Amino acid sequence: MTKFRFVTPHRIGKWYTDLALAHRQAMQIGAGFLDHRTGQFVAYCTTRMETRQEA
């Protein structure tokens, strides 16, 4: 199972199993925003997404 989280220079998000849920929560920590015209998540330039595999 793949887990996702977003990390900013000042905050670290929790691990989520669903990428869409990780996007929604990333907006709460200031890691990016949802473009309402395209429906795409746009991360700020200082934000990185981490992934990890769990059995």
Secondary structure, DSSP 8 states (H G I E B T S, - for coil): -EEEEEE-SS-B---BSSHHHHHHHHHHTTSEEEETTTTEEEE-TT-EEEEEE--
